[in-house]
């Protein structure tokens, strides 16, 4: 599901649909020329609604629905023209519930092209393969054999229409 963008002031945004809200866009870490490395909090709307229904105050509902954070390279001078995904970190208590995979596919729907993923860690390869990602080496850009690579891999999560 495509994410809709809104400015919230001070250069920050929300990118949301009916299930997730990315909130923020603060600078973090090093950036490539022409890009900004930005961090967003991942707010899962169903968790927020359930917390509010149970009588939890606004701040606590927000904290309970914050499932993690994502770092994206966004083209300089744009609100949310995503160049690549740097990292996605789901809090331990929220892992293995499908939040990251759904968010990845929402990002792909939003940018309407395969999502470039940079520097995938070995322990995360199976997760990325489950998203439909195909790999390339960071040096050559060629698709690689999963058993032989140069120690750094990246990949693209394809558009859902490309997944057979």
C-alpha positions as CSV (number, residue, x, y, z in Angstrom):
1,X,0.0,0.0,0.0
2,X,1.3,3.4,-1.0
3,X,2.4,5.8,1.7
4,X,1.0,9.3,1.6
5,X,3.3,12.2,2.6
6,X,2.6,15.1,4.9
7,X,5.0,17.8,6.2
8,X,4.9,18.2,10.0
9,X,7.3,21.1,10.3
10,X,11.0,21.6,10.9
11,X,11.8,19.6,7.8
12,X,10.1,16.4,9.2
13,X,7.4,14.4,7.6
14,X,5.0,11.6,8.0
15,X,4.6,8.9,5.3
16,X,1.6,6.8,6.1
17,X,-1.2,4.5,4.9
18,X,-3.9,2.8,6.9
19,X,-1.5,0.4,8.7
20,X,1.9,2.2,9.2
21,X,3.2,5.7,9.8
22,X,6.9,6.6,9.2
23,X,7.5,9.7,11.3
24,X,10.5,11.9,11.3
25,X,13.2,12.4,8.7
26,X,16.0,13.6,11.0
27,X,19.6,13.4,9.6
28,X,21.7,10.5,10.8
29,X,25.1,9.1,9.8
30,X,27.0,9.8,6.6
31,X,25.3,10.5,3.3
32,X,26.2,10.0,-0.3
33,X,26.7,13.1,-2.5
34,X,23.2,14.4,-3.5
35,X,21.5,12.3,-0.8
36,X,20.6,12.7,2.9
37,X,20.6,9.7,5.3
38,X,17.4,10.1,7.3
39,X,15.9,8.2,10.2
40,X,12.2,7.6,10.7
41,X,10.3,6.0,13.6
42,X,7.9,3.1,12.5
43,X,4.5,3.5,14.2
44,X,2.2,0.6,13.7
45,X,-1.4,2.1,13.6
46,X,-3.2,-1.1,14.8
47,X,-1.1,-1.1,17.9
48,X,-1.8,2.6,18.5
49,X,-5.5,2.2,18.1
50,X,-5.6,-0.8,20.4
51,X,-3.6,1.1,23.1
52,X,-5.9,4.1,22.8
53,X,-9.0,1.9,23.1
54,X,-7.6,0.3,26.3
55,X,-7.5,3.8,27.9
56,X,-3.8,4.5,27.5
57,X,-2.7,8.1,27.2
58,X,-1.5,9.6,23.9
59,X,2.3,9.4,24.8
60,X,2.1,5.8,26.0
61,X,0.0,4.8,23.0
62,X,2.7,6.3,20.8
63,X,5.4,4.5,22.7
64,X,3.6,1.1,22.5
65,X,3.0,1.4,18.8
66,X,6.6,2.4,18.0
67,X,7.9,-0.9,16.5
68,X,11.3,0.3,15.4
69,X,13.1,2.6,13.1
70,X,14.2,2.7,9.5
71,X,17.1,4.7,7.9
72,X,16.7,5.7,4.2
73,X,18.9,7.6,1.7
74,X,16.6,10.3,0.3
75,X,17.5,12.4,-2.6
76,X,18.6,15.9,-1.5
77,X,16.0,18.6,-2.0
78,X,13.0,16.2,-1.9
79,X,10.7,15.2,0.9
80,X,10.7,11.4,0.3
81,X,12.4,10.4,-3.0
82,X,14.0,7.3,-1.6
83,X,17.3,6.3,-3.2
84,X,18.0,3.3,-1.0
85,X,17.3,1.6,2.3
86,X,20.2,1.6,4.7
87,X,18.8,-0.2,7.7
88,X,15.6,-1.4,9.3
89,X,15.6,-2.2,13.0
90,X,12.5,-3.8,14.6
91,X,12.4,-3.8,18.4
92,X,12.9,-7.3,19.8
93,X,9.4,-7.5,21.2
94,X,7.8,-6.8,17.8
95,X,10.0,-9.1,15.7
96,X,8.7,-12.0,13.6
97,X,5.2,-10.4,13.2
98,X,5.5,-9.2,9.6
99,X,6.0,-5.5,10.3
100,X,9.3,-5.1,8.5
101,X,8.2,-7.1,5.4
102,X,5.0,-5.2,5.1
103,X,6.8,-1.9,5.5
104,X,9.4,-2.9,2.8
105,X,6.6,-3.7,0.3
106,X,4.8,-0.4,1.2
107,X,8.1,1.5,0.4
108,X,8.3,-0.4,-2.9
109,X,4.7,0.6,-3.7
110,X,5.5,4.2,-2.8
111,X,8.6,4.7,-4.8
112,X,7.1,2.6,-7.7
113,X,10.5,0.9,-8.5
114,X,12.6,-1.8,-7.0
115,X,13.9,-0.7,-3.6
116,X,17.7,-0.7,-3.4
117,X,19.0,-2.2,-0.1
118,X,22.6,-1.4,0.9
119,X,25.1,-3.5,2.9
120,X,23.0,-6.5,4.0
121,X,24.3,-8.3,7.0
122,X,24.9,-12.1,6.8
123,X,22.4,-12.8,9.5
124,X,19.6,-10.9,7.7
125,X,20.0,-12.6,4.3
126,X,17.1,-15.1,4.8
127,X,14.8,-12.2,5.8
128,X,15.7,-10.2,2.7
129,X,15.2,-13.3,0.5
130,X,11.7,-13.7,2.0
131,X,10.9,-10.2,0.8
132,X,11.7,-11.3,-2.8
133,X,15.0,-9.5,-2.9
134,X,17.5,-10.4,-5.5
135,X,21.2,-9.8,-4.7
136,X,24.1,-8.0,-6.2
137,X,27.7,-7.4,-5.0
138,X,28.5,-3.9,-3.8
139,X,31.5,-3.8,-6.1
140,X,30.3,-5.2,-9.4
141,X,26.5,-4.7,-9.3
142,X,26.1,-8.2,-10.7
143,X,23.7,-10.9,-9.4
144,X,25.7,-13.3,-7.2
145,X,25.7,-16.8,-6.1
146,X,24.4,-16.9,-2.5
147,X,27.4,-19.1,-1.5
148,X,30.1,-17.0,-2.9
149,X,30.3,-13.2,-2.6
150,X,32.8,-10.5,-1.7
151,X,31.6,-10.0,1.9
152,X,29.3,-7.1,1.2
153,X,26.0,-7.6,-0.5
154,X,23.2,-5.4,-1.5
155,X,20.0,-6.1,-3.4
156,X,16.8,-4.9,-4.8
157,X,13.3,-5.8,-3.5
158,X,11.3,-5.9,-6.7
159,X,7.9,-4.4,-7.4
160,X,5.2,-7.0,-6.4
161,X,4.2,-7.1,-10.1
162,X,7.7,-8.4,-10.9
163,X,7.4,-11.3,-8.5
164,X,6.3,-14.5,-10.2
